[in-house]
Amino acid sequence: MAEVKRVAVIGAGVSGLVSVKACLEEGMEPVCYERNDELGGIWVFREKNPKDQKDAGIYDGLVTNSSKEMMCFSDFPFPRDWAPYIQGRQLNEYYHAYAKHFDLNRHIHLNTEVVRVEKTDDHDQTGRWTVRVRHADDTESESVFDAIMVCTSIFNKPFLPTYPGMDVFKGQILHSQTFRHAEKFRDMTVLAVGGSHSAGDMAVNSSRYAKQVYLSTRTGTWLVNRMQKDGMPRDMTIHRRYINAMPVSWKLKRFEQDSIGRMDPTLIGIASSKRYGTTTVMINDDLGAMVMNGKVKTKPGISRFTENGVVFEDGSEIENLDAVVFATGFKIDTPFVDKSILPDEMGDMELFHFVWPAREQHHTMAAIGFLMIIGPHAPALELQARWAAQVFKKKVGLPPTEIMMKEINGRKKATFKRFGRHKIQSLPVPYNDKLAEFIGVKPDLKKLLFTDPWLAFQVFFGPAYPASFRLFGPHTWSGARDQIARGYDNVIFPTRTRIVEKAQSSTSMFRLTVNGFLKTAFMALITMFILSVLT
């Protein structure tokens, strides 16, 4: 295989940006092709998709499900004065700032669509690829690259289920991919279909304008809030390394209790027929209130459409229905790559740790962003890109094909057993730490215990901040420790726009003193526990 120097990065969304940066860190020359007129991928707000594209897009009222401290890039934190959860359009400002800060824009070719990626005639010897692109003036050109990073994600082909009678329904039928403004449903009767985040957003946002909104979930869902009961971001509590070390049954039971404790799902008609961890989860802070005030009514799965409405599986019916919004997810679509390498069906995907086509002779093509992270995506995508860049440069290797296929088949079998269907998803902490281990950037807790005990405690028991992957190994960041230390303050700072003084009683001061003593003793016990886990 030839030395990798030039790398084609397909797409300038989140995956593409971190891929360009990772290539530059390893001394390679990235050439990024973006078919739209702006970087940012699905986080660019457009009234409608250009050129009949089917990619996902943000809508008015969208707020991130992950908090800023957990979803930032490892060496580029969000501004301190930004709110804990980011609005969709504001998030794209961050991605533009990231590209400017690391001088990525000069490597990005906008209005340039990749139409075909093929192996060169000498691919068996060199591992190289030919990339054909279409420019804004509809002319085409070809270039040869040493490696490819496919960064078009899995949110590019809407999945729209079919039901009897859909062809005779007189109302609007659309996918959440085309949803932009809830106000378009003013004074209408609307049905949102789906059990995850987008379905909840469609229902809640539309209910502020519509005459009546219904939410149809086939098997129910697990409803969770963005914040814990104390108001802190939920993901800062659940995505911690010590929790990852706990038994799965304990974790699932804890999450179920937290969900039910916020809002009895049977009370609002969304109780899932499946256990937590085996079905959909919906992050939404307002759905319960909208159901309780009658703006949203929950329904089971659809049985069939009629000319003017729908009939549900329980026999109930909605008449005079104006619009149905399907928030039913997306399918993979990479038409420019041979299906033997990147298939469209999840069950056919053979990507080692969701990145490497395992059966390829040369590992010069990486898929970045071809998975669903049950939590913040950006840190995982960044680690995928860093791993790919180091493999291209032969700083780290990959195992033989049979070993990679063993990982793939074992994961697919376990996922199918758990969900009853193929899914490409993972939890952030174990997945990120595994990739970090491959490239030597996983936090070294043993070393930290003796050199920086406070940091060791924070890394293991505190939120798994992205900055923890810049403490060790190649391309460290001098600000990583400070970023971890400021995590909670960065959350609180932008929310305290009205200062409230709270007097400390003598009882409170006594409690603080006792708590300080207990924390010291607890730290000693925890140190022993960490050592036992690591050995």
N, C-alpha and C positions, 0 to 999 in steps of 0.2 A: 504494500500500500504506500502511495506517495505521501510525502509530508503535507499535512493540512495547513494551508496558508489562507486561502480564500474560502469564506463560508457564506452560503446564501441563506438568509433568514427570511422566511415567508410569513409576512404579517407584522404589523407594528402596533399590536395591542400590548397587553401586559407581558405576555410570553415573549413577544418579539423584542420588546425593550430590554428585558433582562438578558435575553440571548445576545443581543448586540453588545451589551456591556460585558458579559462574560467572555465573549470572543476577544474584546479589546484587552481585558485583564490578562489573557493568555497570549497576547502578542499576535493574534490573527487579524485578518482583514474581513470584517463582516460587510455584506451588501444586503440591505434589508429592502424588500419589496412590499409596498402597501398599496392595495388597489383603490383605496379611498383618498380623499384630499387632506386628511388629517390623521395623525397618530392617535392612539387611544383605544382602538378596537370597539368593543361593545359599549365602552364608557363615553363615547361621543354622542351627544344628543342631536338627533336629526328628526325633522318632522316626518320624513319617510325615508326608507332605505333607498340609496341610489342604485341605478342600473338594475332594478328588480332583484337586488340581493335579498337573501333570506336570513341574514345574521340577526342575532338578538340585538336589542337596543334599549337604552334607558328611557324612562318615562318621567313625566312630572310627578313629584312626590316621592321618588325613589330615595331610600336611605339605606346605607350599607348594613348588612346583617352582622358584620364583624367590626370590632372597634378599631380605632386608628392605631393604637399601640400594638395590636396583634396582626394587623394586615399591612403594615408599612414594609418597605424594603429594609434589608438588614443594615444598610449603612446610609439610609436616607429617611430620617423620621419625618412625620407630618409636622407642620408648624404647631408650636405649643398652644397657640390661642385658637386652634380649630377645635370644634366640638368633638366629644368622644366618638360619635357616629357621624359619618360623612354623607352629605347629600351627593346624589349622583353626578350632577354637573360639576360640583366642586372637586370631586375626585379626579376628574379629567385634568383639572388645573395641576394637581399633584403630579400626574404622569408627564405632563408637559414640562414641569419644573425639573423632574428627574432627568428627562432627556436633555434639557439645557445644561443642568449641573454637570453631567458626565459627558457632555459634548457628543451626544448620540445622533443628533439631527443630520449631521453631514454624511452619515452612513445610510440614511433612510431615503428611498426613492418613492415619493407619493405618486398617486394616479398611475401606478404600474402594477398590472395584474399578472400573476403567474398562471400560465395556461397549461404548462406541461413540464414535468420533471422526469427525466429518463436517464438510465445508465449510459455512460459513454461507451464507445466501442471497445475501449481498453479498460473498462470498469473492473474486470476480473483481476487485472494487474495493479490498477491504480486506486480503485474505489471512488473514482470521480463521477460527477453527474453533469448532465446538460440541462440548463434551465431556460425555457422559452417564456418570454414575457410579452404582454401587450401594453403599449404605451397609450397616453391620453389621446393621441391622434390616430389610434387604431392601427398603427404600424407595429410590427413584431420584430423581436431580436432574440438571439441566443447567446448564452455565455456558459463557460465551463467552470465548475466549482469543485473544490476538494472535498467539501462536506455540505450537508443540508440540515437546517433546523426548521422543521415544520411547526409553525406557531399560529395556526388558524383555529385552534381550540375545538371544543365539541358543541359550541352554541351556534351552529351555522346552518341547520336545516330543521325547521319547525316540525314537530310531530303532531299531527292532527288526527285523532281517532275517528272512526266512522261508525254511524249508528243508522238503524233503519229509519227511513223518513227524512233524512237530512236533505235529500234532493228536492223535497216539496216544501220545506220550511221557508216561509216568506220573510223572516227577519234576517238580521245580519249574523253572519258566522265569521269569527276572526280568531286568530291566534294572538297570544299576549305579545308576540314578537312585533306586531304592528300597533300595539297600544301605546299611545303617547299622552293624551289628555283625557282625564276622567270626565271633564266637563262636556265632552261630546255625547255623553249619555244622560244629559239633563232631561228630567221628566220622563225617562224611559224605564221599562222593566227589563232588568238585566240578569243573566245567569252566568256566574263564573264557575269554571269547571277545573278541578285539580286539588291536590292535597298538600302542596308545598308553598314556598314563600311567595312566588308570583301570584298564585291563586288568591292568597289572602290579601295581597296588595291590590289586585284587581277589584276584589269585593269591597274592601274598606274604602279605597279611593273613589270608586264609582258611587258608593252609597252616599257620599257627600253631595251628590248632584241628582242621582237617579230617583225616580218615584219609588222603586223597590228593587232590592238586589237579593239574589239567591246565590248560595254557594253549594255546589254539588261535589261531594267527596265519596268516591266509590267504597273505600274501606275505612274512612275516617282519617284522622291524623293526630300527631302529638303537637300540641300548641305550647310554644315556649316564648318568653319575653327576651328582649335584648338585655335587660338589666336584672341583676339579682335583687333580692328584697331590700338590700341596703342601698340600692341605686347604682352600684358599680357594674361595669360591663360584665355580662355573663361569661363571655369567652375568656376573660382574664381569670376566671375562677376554675373553669372546667379543663382548659388546655394547659395542664401542668404535668411535669415529668413524674412526680410522685403518684399522681392519679393513674398515669399510664401503667405504673407498676402494680396497681391494685387488681384484684380479680374482676373479670368482665361482669359477672353476675352482680357484684357490689355496685359497680359503676352504673349499670343499666337500672338497677333498683333505685339508686339515688336520683338519677335523672327523671325517672317516672314520678317519683314522689315530689320532686321540684315542680314538674309540669302540672300535676294534679293539684298541688298546693296553691298554685296561682289562680286557677280557674277550673272548676269541676267540668271536665269535657262532656259529661252526660247532660249537664245543665244547658249547654248551648248546642248540643246535638252533633259534636264532632268527634266523640270518643272513638278511638281506633279499635278495630277488631284484632289488631296485631300488637305484639309487645314492642316496647321502645327498642330501637336498634335493629328492627327487622322491617321497618316500613318508613313512610315519609314523616318528616318533621316540618312544621311551619313556624317560622319566626315572625311574630306579629304582635305588636303591643296594643292594638286597638280592636281586634276582631271581637273579643268577648264583649266589650262595651257596645259595639254596633249591633251585636245579636240581642243584647239585653234591652236596647232601646228600640228594637224592631226594624232598624234600617237594613239589617242583613238577616236572612232566614236560611238555615242550613237544610240541605236535602241529601238523600243518598245518591247512588249512581244513576245515570240516565239509562232508561230502557229503550225509548224510541222518541223520535221527533214526530210532531204533527204539523199541520199546515201553519198553525199559529202558536205553537208552544211545544212543550216536552212532557213525556210521561216518565216517571221515575220507577225504580225497581220495586218500591213499596206500593205502587199503584196510584200515588198522588200525582197531580198534574198542575202545570202552570199554563194558563191560557193568556193570550194577548202579550206574548213575549216579544220584545223588540230586538234583543241582541244576546248572543251567546259568545263569551270569551273563553277560549280553551287555553289554560295555562298548564299545558301537558308536556312540556319539555321539548328537547331537541334531539336530533339524530346526528351522527357524525357524517360529514361529507367532505371528502378531499378528492375532487374529480381530477386534479392535476397529477396525482400519484397513482401508480398501478395498484389495483385492489389487492394484489397478492402481498403487497407491503403494508398498506394501511387500508384495511377493509372498512366498509360502512357499518357493519353489524358489530355490536359490542362483543357478542359471543365469539366472533372470529378474530378479534384483536389478539395479537401475540406480541405484546410489548413487555419486555423485562422491566419490572418496576415502573410500568407505564411510560417508559421512555424509548427503549431500544427494540426495533424489529428483530426478534431473536434469531430468525432463520437467515438473516443476511450474512453473506460471506465477509464483507467489510463493514465495520461499525462507523460508517460515515454519514448516516442519517439518524437524526434524533427527533422524536415527537415531544414537543414542549407544550404542556397544558392539556393533554389528552386524558384528563381524569377529573373527578369531582372530589374536592376536599370538603369534608364535613367540618368546615370552619374557614379560616382565612386562606385564600388561594395564593396570593402574591409570594409569601415566603417559600411555599412549596415549589412554585414555578421558578423562582430564582435559584433554588438549590438544584432543580432539574437542569437548568441552563449551565450552572457552574460545573455540574457533573459532566454534562455533554462536552463542554469545552475542554475539560481535562482529559477526557477519553480521546478526543480528537488529537490532542497534543501528546498522547501516549504517556501522560503522567500517571494515569491510573488505567487499569485494564478491566476487561469484562471476562466472566467465566465462559467455559465452553457452551455451545448451543444446548446440549442436553441438560446442563445445570440451569440455564436460563428457562428452558421449557418446563423444568420441574417446578420452578417458582411460579411461573405463569399458570400452569395447569392446577397446581395446588390452590392458588389464590382464587381462580375461577370456580373451582369445585366448591370451596368454602363459601364464596359469595352466593352461588346459586342455591346452596343448601340453606343459607340464611334468609335470602330474599325471595327465593322461588323464581328468579330470573337473573340474567346477566347484568351486572352493573360494574362500572369502572369508577370506584370511589375508595377513599381511605380516610382515616383519621389523621389530623395534622401532626401530632407529636411523634407517634412511632414512625410515620413515613418520613418526616423531615429529619429525624435523628438517624434513620437508616441511610438516607442519601448523604447526610453530613458525615457519617462515618466513612462512607466510600471515598470521600475527597479530603478527609483529615480535618474537618472543621467542627466536628461534634465537640461540645464542651467537655473538657477533661476534668471531671468532678474530683477524681483522686488528687490530681495536682492542685486544684483550687482549694481543697480541704486544708492543705498545708501551707499554701501561699496566700490565699484570700478566702478564709472561712465564710465571711459574710456573703461574698459573691457565690460561693458554692451552695449556700443555703438558698439564696434567691433563685439560682438557676434550677435547682432541683425541686424546691417547694413553691416557688413563685410562678407567675405566668411565664410560659415558654416564649419569651420575646424573640423576634427575629434577630435582634442584635447579638444574641448568644452565639450565632453562627459566624461572628466576626471576632471572637475572642482568641481562637486558636487557628492554626493552619495557614494556608495561603490566603493572601489578600485580607489580612485583618484590618480592623478599623479602630483607630485610637479612641474614638468616642463611644465604643460599644459598652464599656462598663458604666459610664455616666448615663447612657440612654436607659440601661436596665434600672439604674438607681432612681431615675426620674419618672419611671413608668406611672406610678399612682399620681404623682403631682401633675403630670401632663394630662391626666384625665380630669382631675379636680379643678385645675387652674381655669379653663374656659367656662366652667359652669358657675363659678362663684362670682357672678357679676353684681351680686348684692351681698355684702358682707354681713353676716349675722354673728354677733358676739354671744358666746355662751360661757357663763360663769362656771368655774370649777369649784365644786363643793369639797369640803375636807374629806368626805367619804370617797369622792372621785379620786382625789389625790392619793389616798391610801390604796385605793384599788390599783392605780397606776404603778405605785411602788411594788405592790405584790405581783402585779403582772410582769413587771420588769424582772423580778427574781425568778418567777416561773419560766419566763422566756429563756433566761440564761440556762436554767436546768434542762429545759426542753431542747435547747440547742445541743447540749452535750449528748442527750439521748439520741437526737436525730443524727448527729455525726456518726455514732455507732451504727445506726440503721442504714445510712447511706453506704458506709463501708461494707456492711453485710450484703447489700444489694449488688454492689459493684464487684464483689469477690465471689 
